[in-house]
């Protein structure tokens, strides 16, 4: 019996072990990575910045409403007695402002507060609490909705009178009256017109 000869299909003497790199391919991976890296970094920073923006938005909404609710039911115990604010106000209003600032947690936002008492502080009158956050982000590379401004308004009806913390002699501007009162931070653009009942 004769031995069979192996069949060849046109690849005589060739073995496929793997693709050999050519000298001009050596820098291709580095160039491709350099082209993709900025896009990946922008996406990563976008995720971080937008996460902080939406967290600040949720914090502003809950902070304003929680602080306003506490103030209308117990104005004398509604929040910290002092905080870092330039607003000059009676003690109960200062507590409300400090409560809004404390309840709104945001590491990258500048906070502004406006308190409106259209009929003064008296039972069954409205209390309008507004807050604006100007969110800058960590990188400054990502554009935010509305230019990074977050605005929230809470309008509640006053349920308890404020009895002992309004000034009566020291500063007439802080006296308890039934006339409209406003206590607000100064905005960079000066526009609190959106803060209305």
Long-range contacts (C-beta under 8 A, 24 or more apart in sequence): 42-141, 42-142, 45-138, 45-139, 45-141, 45-142, 46-141, 46-142, 48-138, 48-139, 49-137, 49-138, 49-139, 49-141, 49-142, 49-144, 50-142, 50-144, 52-106, 52-107, 52-108, 52-135, 52-137, 52-138, 53-135, 53-137, 53-144, 53-145, 53-148, 53-150, 55-106, 56-104, 56-106, 56-108, 56-109, 56-133, 56-135, 56-150, 57-133, 57-150, 59-103, 59-104, 59-105, 59-106, 60-104, 60-106, 60-131, 60-133, 60-150, 60-152, 61-152, 62-103, 63-100, 63-102, 63-103, 63-104, 63-105, 63-131, 64-100, 64-103, 64-104, 64-129, 64-130, 64-131, 64-152, 64-153, 64-154, 65-152, 65-154, 66-99, 66-103, 67-96, 67-99, 67-100, 67-103, 67-129, 67-154, 68-96, 68-100, 68-127, 68-129, 68-154, 68-156, 69-154, 69-156, 70-99, 71-95, 71-96, 71-99, 71-127, 71-129, 72-127, 72-156, 72-157, 72-158, 72-159, 72-160, 73-159, 73-160, 74-160, 75-121, 75-160, 75-162, 75-165, 76-162, 76-163, 76-164, 76-165, 85-113, 85-185, 86-185, 86-186, 87-113, 87-183, 87-184, 87-185, 88-171, 88-173, 88-174, 88-183, 89-115, 89-174, 89-183, 90-162, 90-165, 90-166, 90-167, 90-174, 90-176, 91-165, 91-166, 92-121, 92-162, 92-165, 92-166, 93-183, 95-165, 96-129, 97-183, 100-129, 100-131, 104-131, 104-133, 106-133, 106-135, 108-135, 108-136, 108-137, 108-138, 109-133, 109-134, 109-135, 109-136, 109-150, 110-134, 110-136, 112-184, 112-185, 112-187, 113-184, 113-185, 114-182, 114-183, 114-184, 114-185, 114-192, 114-195, 115-181, 115-182, 115-183, 115-184, 116-180, 116-181, 116-182, 116-195, 116-196, 116-197, 117-180, 117-181, 117-182, 118-180, 118-197, 119-178, 119-180, 120-176, 120-177, 120-178, 120-179, 120-180, 120-181, 121-158, 121-161, 121-162, 121-166, 121-176, 121-181, 122-158, 122-161, 122-178, 123-158, 123-159, 123-160, 123-161, 124-157, 124-158, 125-157, 125-158, 126-155, 126-156, 126-157, 126-158, 126-197, 127-155, 127-156, 127-157, 127-158, 128-153, 128-154, 128-155, 128-195, 128-196, 128-197, 129-153, 129-154, 129-155, 129-156, 130-154, 130-192, 130-194, 130-195, 132-187, 134-188, 151-194, 151-195, 153-194, 153-195, 153-196, 155-197
